[in-house]
Amino acid sequence: MSNPFLRIYNALKGKRKVTPKQEPNINSGDADVIGKEFLKHFVEIGGLKSSDDVLDVGSGYGRMAVALTDYLSPDSRYEGIEIIPQGIEWSSKNITPNFKNFNFQLIDVKNDRYNPKGNQKASEFKFPFEDESFDFIFLTSVFTHMLPDDLENYLSEISRVLRKSGKTFITYFLLNDESRVLIKEGKSHHKLPYKYENCRIEYEEDPEHVIAYEEMGIREFYKKYNLNFVSAHYGNWCGRIDHVSHQDIVIGTKA
Ligand SMILES: C[S@@+](CC[C@H](N)C(=O)[O-])C[C@H]1O[C@@H](n2cnc3c(N)ncnc32)[C@H](O)[C@@H]1O
């Protein structure tokens, strides 16, 4: 089986051969293909421009960053923050030397699935950036692993560090009339049988593995944190036929 990290690395312009350790549950699927798919969505749905200053929250092993190296101009700024040290180490070692405008920071925030020993609560964490620093902020497959208080604080921080003309691109599993019916009919990849606070989860013993939110609840959160919920582009995670990607994508702007 070919190694997605080796493919990522080879997609980079610098040709030093490195095969980083693969972390399970982070880059599932073909990282290179998914990175390219999302670059297209960032531009076509999210309106990303090559000159934008970009924040990638939960940057993992650089799956999206690698794709962005082909698009962002050297004058733009890319910042990735992540709670898994190996993801930051790999990205800093393999991306930053060739693309100096790409920077990765480890944040010691707790998530029972990804960083159970983290020292800081996600519900209280302050992003290490000044107000209004970014034009484009994205989270791919991150809020699908974050509980309500944590998600709320992150939306508040996203709103704080987003510029007035900026955009957010965030993926979710959104519960609405259509996805609820598909789940009931047994067509969904995730059954989400358990209620947990104001969200639904797939695994009772591991809540942060898969988390879905009511679309109405997310719309309320956007309002509360001065963000406009501009559009939703629904995914096939629930068995939807007409879809854009796997997870649902929400585009936001600053209110
Ligand atoms: C499924 S992975 C997706 C990684 C990356 N966004 C991508 O699309 O390749 C989920 C990521 O969210 C990160 N994560 C979970 N909780 C987080 C938090 N509170 N702050 C930042 N990252 C977090 C995990 O460490 C993990 O890298």
The ligand as an SDF file (V2000), in Angstrom:
LIG
                    3D

 27 29  0  0  0  0  0  0  0  0999 V2000
   -9.4330   14.2810   11.7990 C   0  0  0  0  0  0  0  0  0  0  0  0
   -8.0660   15.2620   12.2600 S   0  0  0  0  0  0  0  0  0  0  0  0
   -8.0480   16.4910   10.9450 C   0  0  0  0  0  0  0  0  0  0  0  0
   -6.7040   17.1440   10.7860 C   0  0  0  0  0  0  0  0  0  0  0  0
   -6.6290   18.2400    9.7380 C   0  0  0  0  0  0  0  0  0  0  0  0
   -7.5250   19.3440   10.0240 N   0  0  0  0  0  0  0  0  0  0  0  0
   -6.9000   17.6770    8.3630 C   0  0  0  0  0  0  0  0  0  0  0  0
   -7.9950   17.9100    7.8130 O   0  0  0  0  0  0  0  0  0  0  0  0
   -6.0230   16.9920    7.8410 O   0  0  0  0  0  0  0  0  0  0  0  0
   -8.6540   16.1810   13.6620 C   0  0  0  0  0  0  0  0  0  0  0  0
   -7.6140   17.1250   14.1940 C   0  0  0  0  0  0  0  0  0  0  0  0
   -8.1730   18.0150   15.1330 O   0  0  0  0  0  0  0  0  0  0  0  0
   -7.1810   18.2530   16.1110 C   0  0  0  0  0  0  0  0  0  0  0  0
   -7.8070   18.8170   17.3070 N   0  0  0  0  0  0  0  0  0  0  0  0
   -8.6810   18.2240   18.1400 C   0  0  0  0  0  0  0  0  0  0  0  0
   -9.0110   19.0510   19.1440 N   0  0  0  0  0  0  0  0  0  0  0  0
   -8.3360   20.2150   18.9180 C   0  0  0  0  0  0  0  0  0  0  0  0
   -8.2380   21.4600   19.6010 C   0  0  0  0  0  0  0  0  0  0  0  0
   -8.9150   21.6870   20.7180 N   0  0  0  0  0  0  0  0  0  0  0  0
   -7.4460   22.4130   19.0740 N   0  0  0  0  0  0  0  0  0  0  0  0
   -6.7530   22.1970   17.9450 C   0  0  0  0  0  0  0  0  0  0  0  0
   -6.7820   21.0320   17.2690 N   0  0  0  0  0  0  0  0  0  0  0  0
   -7.5640   20.0630   17.7410 C   0  0  0  0  0  0  0  0  0  0  0  0
   -6.6000   16.8620   16.3090 C   0  0  0  0  0  0  0  0  0  0  0  0
   -5.3880   16.8640   17.0090 O   0  0  0  0  0  0  0  0  0  0  0  0
   -6.4750   16.3940   14.8850 C   0  0  0  0  0  0  0  0  0  0  0  0
   -5.2650   16.7780   14.2880 O   0  0  0  0  0  0  0  0  0  0  0  0
  1  2  1  0
  2  3  1  0
  2 10  1  0
  3  4  1  0
  4  5  1  0
  5  6  1  0
  5  7  1  0
  7  8  2  0
  7  9  1  0
 10 11  1  0
 11 12  1  0
 11 26  1  0
 12 13  1  0
 13 14  1  0
 13 24  1  0
 14 15  1  0
 14 23  1  0
 15 16  2  0
 16 17  1  0
 17 18  1  0
 17 23  2  0
 18 19  1  0
 18 20  2  0
 20 21  1  0
 21 22  2  0
 22 23  1  0
 24 25  1  0
 24 26  1  0
 26 27  1  0
M  CHG  2   2   1   9  -1
M  END
$$$$
